Amino acid sequence: MSEKIVAFKVDVDTYAGTRDGVRSLLEDMGRFGIHGTFYFSMGPDNTGKALRRIFTRKGFLQKALRSGAPSAYGIKTMLYGVLLPPPMIAESLPDILRKTEEQGHETGIHCWDHVKWHDYLYRFTKAETAGELNKAATLFNSILGHRAASTAAPGWTASPDSLAVQDSMGLAYCSDSRGTSPFYPVMSGQRFATLQIPTTMPTADEILGQNGITPDNIHQYYLSNLKSGLNVITIHAELEGGAIRPAFNRLLTGLGQAGIRCITLAEAANSVKNAPCCTMYMGELPGRAGQVAIQGDEYP
């Protein structure tokens, strides 16, 4: 039986999450000697515009209330792009990105505008899709002095066009999907060349408030459900770096006590040999409102 390995994928969605949550995660992960892969939203924080999902996505309000999203994100963040002007995230907080790399973590691109990509990618032309990623990539390079090696789509929202644009960027791998193991994606019958490292476990906001899972015991869920091989856990700067920070620290403590090795997604990608081609499709997952990109069957 192969050893259990954990890779933390850190999604940084908001201005406040970048300013405050990332600092907390760097402190906590540093204390345990763990490095993760941080994906930064580079452009405007339009979180307030996500409130329209109450009317367009079945189960969105229930999921938000169950997972404690309003308290996690804060009232001010929930008004950005609606009643308050959206702050520019990476442009305003470049030192956070630099500090993340300086402390040995991997950094990548989450998006330019998180809400816009998540809600409207299906409407984008290929040129619009490329424009969103190129704006993010240009600013990333300007701040950190090198090209991003990886991207991770907001809300695991992908399309054949987004995968094609990623291929054109010469990325080492991407993490746009939910699944079980690394694979090369085939979407709408098209094969793509950039390796996918999928998130393999549910996120905190998907399972909190269900089946007796609370911030006090969620670490036990993760520890007891780790499988042999690579386990990719997506955390959020706004949750694990803020509202449920003590829960994340209990998870880090448990991993250390169990001797579980933690690696970056780049290290995971570099260890992949002979990954299969698998279908990738937009579908639903328990606990999440809306559709996400899901790893399907192996493709001939």
C-alpha positions in Angstrom: 0.0 0.0 0.0 1.4 3.4 -1.0 1.8 6.1 1.6 -0.8 8.8 2.2 0.3 12.2 0.9 -1.5 15.6 1.2 -1.2 18.6 -1.1 -2.9 21.8 0.0 -4.3 23.9 -2.8 -5.0 27.4 -1.5 -7.6 29.5 -3.3 -7.4 33.2 -2.6 -10.6 34.8 -3.8 -10.9 38.2 -2.3 -9.0 41.4 -1.2 -9.5 40.6 2.5 -8.5 37.0 2.0 -5.3 38.1 0.4 -4.6 40.8 3.0 -5.5 38.9 6.1 -6.1 35.2 5.3 -2.9 34.6 3.4 -0.9 36.1 6.3 -2.5 33.7 8.7 -2.0 30.7 6.5 1.7 31.5 6.0 2.1 31.8 9.8 0.3 28.5 10.5 1.8 26.5 7.7 5.2 27.9 8.5 4.9 26.7 12.1 4.4 23.2 10.9 7.0 23.3 8.1 4.4 22.8 5.4 4.4 24.3 1.9 1.3 24.7 -0.3 0.2 26.0 -3.7 -1.4 29.4 -3.5 -3.7 30.6 -6.4 -4.2 34.3 -6.3 -7.1 36.3 -7.8 -5.2 39.1 -9.6 -7.8 41.7 -10.6 -10.9 43.3 -9.0 -12.8 41.9 -6.0 -16.4 41.8 -7.2 -17.6 39.4 -4.5 -20.8 41.4 -4.0 -21.9 40.5 -7.5 -22.0 36.8 -6.5 -25.2 37.5 -4.5 -27.2 37.2 -7.7 -26.5 33.5 -7.5 -29.3 33.5 -4.8 -31.7 33.8 -7.7 -29.8 31.8 -10.4 -28.4 28.8 -8.6 -30.5 26.3 -6.7 -29.2 25.7 -3.2 -26.8 28.7 -3.2 -28.4 30.5 -0.3 -28.8 27.4 1.8 -25.2 26.4 1.2 -23.9 29.9 2.0 -25.8 30.0 5.3 -24.9 26.4 6.3 -21.2 27.0 5.7 -21.1 30.4 7.4 -20.0 32.3 4.3 -21.4 35.7 5.4 -19.3 35.7 8.6 -16.3 34.3 6.7 -16.2 36.9 4.0 -17.5 39.9 6.0 -20.1 42.6 5.2 -17.6 44.9 3.4 -16.4 42.2 1.1 -20.0 41.2 0.3 -20.7 44.8 -0.9 -17.7 45.0 -3.2 -18.8 45.6 -6.8 -22.3 46.4 -5.7 -22.5 49.2 -3.2 -18.7 49.6 -2.8 -16.1 50.0 -5.6 -14.2 46.7 -6.1 -10.6 47.0 -4.9 -7.8 45.7 -7.1 -6.4 42.7 -5.3 -2.8 41.9 -6.4 -2.0 45.4 -7.6 -2.9 46.7 -4.1 -1.1 43.8 -2.2 1.9 42.8 -4.2 4.0 42.2 -1.1 1.7 39.4 -0.1 2.4 37.5 -3.3 6.1 38.1 -2.9 6.1 37.0 0.8 4.3 33.8 -0.1 7.0 32.8 -2.6 9.8 34.0 -0.3 8.5 31.5 2.4 8.9 28.6 -0.1 5.3 28.2 -1.2 4.3 27.8 -4.9 2.2 30.5 -6.4 -0.1 30.5 -9.4 -3.0 32.3 -11.1 -6.6 31.8 -9.9 -8.1 34.4 -12.2 -8.5 38.0 -13.1 -12.1 38.6 -11.9 -13.3 35.6 -9.8 -17.0 36.3 -10.0 -17.0 37.1 -13.8 -15.1 33.8 -14.7 -17.2 31.7 -12.3 -20.5 33.0 -13.5 -20.0 33.8 -17.1 -17.2 31.6 -18.6 -19.9 29.7 -20.5 -20.7 32.9 -22.4 -17.2 33.9 -23.1 -15.7 33.9 -26.6 -12.3 32.3 -26.8 -10.8 35.8 -27.1 -12.5 36.9 -23.9 -11.3 33.8 -22.1 -7.7 34.5 -23.3 -8.1 38.1 -22.2 -9.0 37.2 -18.6 -6.0 34.8 -18.3 -3.6 37.1 -20.1 -4.4 40.1 -17.9 -3.8 38.0 -14.8 -0.6 36.5 -16.2 0.8 39.9 -17.2 0.3 41.3 -13.7 1.6 38.0 -12.1 4.8 38.3 -14.1 5.2 42.0 -13.2 4.9 41.4 -9.5 6.9 38.2 -9.2 9.3 38.5 -12.0 8.5 35.2 -13.7 5.7 33.5 -15.5 3.1 31.5 -13.7 3.6 27.8 -14.1 0.0 26.9 -13.1 -3.6 28.2 -13.0 -6.7 27.0 -11.1 -10.1 28.0 -12.3 -12.5 29.8 -10.0 -15.2 27.4 -8.7 -13.6 24.6 -10.8 -15.3 26.2 -13.9 -13.7 25.2 -17.1 -14.5 25.0 -20.8 -12.8 23.7 -24.0 -11.7 27.2 -24.7 -10.2 27.7 -21.3 -8.3 24.5 -21.6 -7.1 25.5 -25.1 -5.9 28.9 -23.8 -4.0 27.1 -20.9 -2.3 24.9 -23.5 -1.2 28.0 -25.4 0.4 29.4 -22.2 2.9 26.6 -21.8 1.9 25.8 -18.2 3.4 22.9 -16.3 -0.1 21.7 -15.1 -3.4 23.1 -14.0 -5.9 22.4 -11.2 -9.3 23.2 -12.6 -11.2 20.0 -11.7 -12.5 17.6 -9.1 -11.5 14.0 -9.3 -9.3 11.2 -8.0 -5.9 11.4 -9.6 -3.8 13.4 -12.2 -5.0 13.1 -15.8 -4.9 14.8 -19.2 -8.4 16.2 -19.9 -10.6 15.5 -22.9 -13.6 17.9 -23.0 -16.3 17.9 -25.6 -14.3 15.4 -27.5 -11.1 17.5 -27.7 -7.9 16.3 -26.1 -5.7 18.8 -24.2 -2.1 18.7 -23.4 -1.9 20.3 -19.9 -1.9 17.9 -17.0 -4.8 18.3 -14.5 -4.1 17.8 -10.8 -7.7 17.6 -9.4 -9.0 18.3 -6.0 -9.8 14.9 -4.5 -11.5 15.8 -1.2 -14.6 17.9 -0.4 -14.0 21.5 0.6 -15.0 22.8 4.0 -17.9 24.9 2.7 -19.3 21.7 1.1 -19.4 19.6 4.2 -19.8 22.0 7.1 -23.3 21.7 8.7 -23.9 18.3 7.1 -23.7 14.9 8.7 -22.7 16.4 12.0 -19.6 18.1 10.7 -18.7 21.3 12.5 -15.6 23.5 12.7 -14.8 21.6 15.9 -14.5 18.2 14.2 -13.9 18.8 10.5 -10.3 18.0 10.9 -11.3 14.5 12.0 -13.3 14.1 8.8 -10.2 14.8 6.7 -7.8 12.7 8.7 -10.1 9.7 8.6 -10.9 9.9 4.9 -7.3 10.2 3.5 -6.6 7.6 0.9 -3.3 6.0 -0.1 -1.5 8.1 -2.6 -2.1 11.8 -3.4 -4.9 13.6 -1.5 -5.5 17.2 -2.8 -7.3 19.4 -0.3 -8.5 22.8 -1.5 -8.7 25.4 1.3 -9.7 29.0 1.1 -7.8 32.0 2.6 -11.1 33.4 3.8 -12.1 30.2 5.7 -9.1 28.2 6.8 -7.1 31.5 7.1 -9.9 33.2 8.9 -13.3 32.0 10.1 -12.2 28.4 10.8 -8.5 29.0 11.4 -8.5 26.9 14.6 -10.0 23.9 12.7 -7.2 24.2 10.1 -4.6 24.2 12.8 -6.1 21.0 14.3 -5.8 19.4 10.9 -2.2 20.4 10.6 -1.5 19.0 14.0 -3.2 15.8 13.1 -1.2 15.4 9.9 2.0 16.0 11.8 1.1 13.4 14.5 0.2 10.9 11.8 3.5 11.5 9.9 1.6 12.5 6.8 3.9 14.0 4.2 2.7 17.3 2.7 3.8 18.5 -0.8 3.1 21.3 -3.3 1.1 20.6 -6.4 4.2 21.2 -8.5 5.9 18.3 -6.6 2.9 16.2 -7.2 2.9 17.0 -11.0 6.6 16.3 -11.2 6.1 12.8 -9.8 3.4 11.9 -12.3 4.2 9.1 -14.7 2.0 7.9 -17.5 -1.2 9.8 -16.5 -4.2 8.7 -18.4 -6.5 10.8 -20.7 -9.9 11.2 -19.0 -13.0 12.9 -19.9 -13.8 16.1 -18.1 -17.3 17.5 -17.9 -19.3 20.1 -16.0 -21.5 18.4 -13.4 -22.9 18.7 -9.8 -21.3 17.6 -6.6 -22.9 17.1 -3.2 -22.9 20.3 -1.0 -22.0 22.7 -3.9 -24.4 24.9 -5.7 -23.9 25.0 -9.5 -21.6 22.8 -11.6 -17.9 22.1 -11.5 -15.4 20.4 -13.8 -15.4 16.7 -12.9 -12.9 14.0 -14.0 -14.7 11.2 -15.8 -13.8 7.9 -17.3 -10.5 7.1 -19.1 -10.6 8.1 -22.8 -9.5 5.6 -25.4 
